[in-house]
Amino acid sequence: RDREGLRSRLAARQNQLVDGVERAVGEVLGDLARERGVDVVLSADDVVLYGNPRLDLTDEVLARLRRAAEPAAPPKQ
């Protein structure tokens, strides 16, 4: 029983974390798409037979997420 409860709590926590990541990615991706005037964003699961590499937002989204996750610098004294 304890094992089932632990698994259930672990699954719930995992869902919370995944939801948070998906929300953060969605916000960054939406901001970036608006800044660049992008009309459509496809996921990696979508079939794209050809796409101009300059349209790939992946690296910029990851860079922004990394910057957002960096701890704030301590205040200068």
Solvent accessible surface area in square Angstrom, and as a share of the most:
residue,aa,sasa,rsa
1,R,247,0.90
2,D,128,0.67
3,R,168,0.61
4,E,125,0.56
5,G,27,0.26
6,L,102,0.51
7,R,152,0.55
8,S,71,0.46
9,R,155,0.57
10,L,119,0.59
11,A,49,0.38
12,A,56,0.44
13,R,129,0.47
14,Q,107,0.48
15,N,92,0.47
16,Q,111,0.49
17,L,94,0.47
18,V,69,0.39
19,D,70,0.36
20,G,27,0.26
21,V,94,0.54
22,E,108,0.49
23,R,149,0.55
24,A,40,0.31
25,V,48,0.28
26,G,41,0.40
27,E,107,0.48
28,V,24,0.14
29,L,43,0.21
30,G,20,0.19
31,D,66,0.34
32,L,1,0.00
33,A,11,0.08
34,R,171,0.62
35,E,114,0.51
36,R,128,0.47
37,G,57,0.55
38,V,48,0.28
39,D,140,0.73
40,V,106,0.61
41,V,67,0.38
42,L,100,0.50
43,S,66,0.42
44,A,110,0.86
45,D,134,0.69
46,D,67,0.35
47,V,131,0.75
48,V,78,0.45
49,L,173,0.86
50,Y,171,0.65
51,G,41,0.39
52,N,55,0.28
53,P,106,0.67
54,R,181,0.66
55,L,106,0.53
56,D,92,0.48
57,L,17,0.08
58,T,74,0.43
59,D,114,0.59
60,E,49,0.22
61,V,12,0.07
62,L,71,0.36
63,A,31,0.24
64,R,55,0.20
65,L,39,0.19
66,R,155,0.57
67,R,136,0.50
68,A,82,0.64
69,A,84,0.65
70,E,111,0.50
71,P,124,0.78
72,A,97,0.76
73,A,89,0.69
74,P,112,0.71
75,P,117,0.74
76,K,200,0.85
77,Q,223,0.99
